[in-house]
Amino acid sequence: MAEIKIEKKKPIWPWIAVVLILGAIIYYIFFKDHEAHNENSIEIENTTSTH
């Protein structure tokens, strides 16, 4: 009789966790940078409108 090798599937949840963590880091960097630009533009608008 021939042997049939049965391989267990590797878990996919570690890859899902890695993708979510990388996505969260990219999201944080993008919006943190975006907020910094907004604060600078608000300061510029306030200084020009006070004459």
N, C-alpha and C positions, 0 to 999 in steps of 0.2 A: 504494500500500500504506500502511496505517496503522502508525504507530510505536507500539510498546508500551513504556511506560516501566517499567523494573524498578528498584525502590528497595531498597537493602540495609536489612536490619533493624538497628536501633540496638542496640548492646550493652547487655545488662541487668546485667552484672556490677558496674558502678559503683554501681547502685542497691542491689544485694545487699550490697555492701561498706558503703554508707552505713547501711543498716538494721542490719547487724551491729554497726557501731561505735556507733550510737545505743543499741541494745539493751545493749551492754556498759557504756556510760556509765550508763544508767538502773539496770542491775543493780548496778553498783558503788556508786552513790549510795544505793540502797535498803538494801543489806546493810551498807554502811559506817555508815549512820545507825542501822540495827538493832543492830549490834554496840556502838555507843556507848551505846545505851539499856541493853543487857545489862550492860555494865561498871558503869554507875551503879547498876543494881538489885542487882548482886552486892555492891557496896560498902555499900549501905544494909542489905542482909541481914546482912553480916558485922558491921557496927557495932551492930545491934540485938540480935544473938545473943550478944554478949560480956558482957552484964551478969552 
